Amino acid sequence: MSNSQLQPHRGVIVLVLGILSIPFGITGPFAWIMGRNDLAEMDAGRMDSEGRNLTQVGSIIGMIMTIIMILSFLAWIAFFVLFASAIVVSNG
């Protein structure tokens, strides 16, 4: 397939979503999923692979920030559970 017949890469979009996930964690899963799907399309030869590096970097940032977001959420839940149980125990 010639380059004109390939889907255009979305490397810049994936990278921007990955970078935006640093202050706004919610964009991380989108960067991760889009990046993973686009890399699969590039490997299959259906998408322009010129944006592979941008896509990989954006996807990795999105993956890291998604994991951090999930761990932070779990830490907050643990904090509130411990806090609530401490209040219940202290009120006896």
Contacts in CASP RR format, 6 or more apart in sequence:
PFRMAT RR
TARGET T0000
AUTHOR 0000-0000-0000
METHOD contacts of the structure
MODEL  1
MSNSQLQPHRGVIVLVLGILSIPFGITGPFAWIMGRNDLAEMDAGRMDSE
GRNLTQVGSIIGMIMTIIMILSFLAWIAFFVLFASAIVVSNG
1 45 0 8 1.000
1 46 0 8 1.000
3 48 0 8 1.000
6 45 0 8 1.000
6 46 0 8 1.000
6 47 0 8 1.000
6 48 0 8 1.000
7 41 0 8 1.000
7 46 0 8 1.000
7 47 0 8 1.000
7 48 0 8 1.000
8 47 0 8 1.000
8 48 0 8 1.000
9 38 0 8 1.000
9 42 0 8 1.000
9 47 0 8 1.000
9 48 0 8 1.000
9 49 0 8 1.000
9 50 0 8 1.000
9 51 0 8 1.000
9 52 0 8 1.000
9 54 0 8 1.000
9 55 0 8 1.000
10 34 0 8 1.000
10 35 0 8 1.000
10 38 0 8 1.000
10 55 0 8 1.000
11 35 0 8 1.000
11 38 0 8 1.000
11 51 0 8 1.000
11 54 0 8 1.000
11 55 0 8 1.000
11 58 0 8 1.000
12 54 0 8 1.000
13 34 0 8 1.000
14 31 0 8 1.000
14 34 0 8 1.000
14 35 0 8 1.000
14 38 0 8 1.000
14 54 0 8 1.000
14 55 0 8 1.000
14 58 0 8 1.000
14 59 0 8 1.000
15 31 0 8 1.000
15 54 0 8 1.000
15 55 0 8 1.000
15 57 0 8 1.000
15 58 0 8 1.000
15 61 0 8 1.000
17 27 0 8 1.000
17 28 0 8 1.000
17 30 0 8 1.000
17 31 0 8 1.000
17 34 0 8 1.000
17 58 0 8 1.000
17 62 0 8 1.000
18 27 0 8 1.000
18 28 0 8 1.000
18 31 0 8 1.000
18 58 0 8 1.000
18 59 0 8 1.000
18 61 0 8 1.000
18 62 0 8 1.000
18 65 0 8 1.000
19 58 0 8 1.000
19 61 0 8 1.000
20 27 0 8 1.000
20 28 0 8 1.000
20 31 0 8 1.000
21 27 0 8 1.000
21 28 0 8 1.000
21 31 0 8 1.000
21 61 0 8 1.000
21 62 0 8 1.000
21 65 0 8 1.000
21 66 0 8 1.000
21 69 0 8 1.000
22 61 0 8 1.000
22 65 0 8 1.000
25 65 0 8 1.000
25 66 0 8 1.000
25 69 0 8 1.000
26 69 0 8 1.000
27 62 0 8 1.000
28 61 0 8 1.000
28 62 0 8 1.000
28 63 0 8 1.000
28 65 0 8 1.000
28 66 0 8 1.000
28 69 0 8 1.000
29 62 0 8 1.000
29 66 0 8 1.000
31 58 0 8 1.000
31 59 0 8 1.000
31 61 0 8 1.000
31 62 0 8 1.000
31 65 0 8 1.000
32 59 0 8 1.000
32 62 0 8 1.000
32 63 0 8 1.000
32 66 0 8 1.000
34 59 0 8 1.000
35 55 0 8 1.000
35 56 0 8 1.000
35 58 0 8 1.000
35 59 0 8 1.000
36 59 0 8 1.000
38 47 0 8 1.000
38 55 0 8 1.000
39 52 0 8 1.000
39 55 0 8 1.000
39 56 0 8 1.000
39 59 0 8 1.000
41 47 0 8 1.000
42 48 0 8 1.000
42 49 0 8 1.000
42 51 0 8 1.000
42 52 0 8 1.000
42 55 0 8 1.000
END
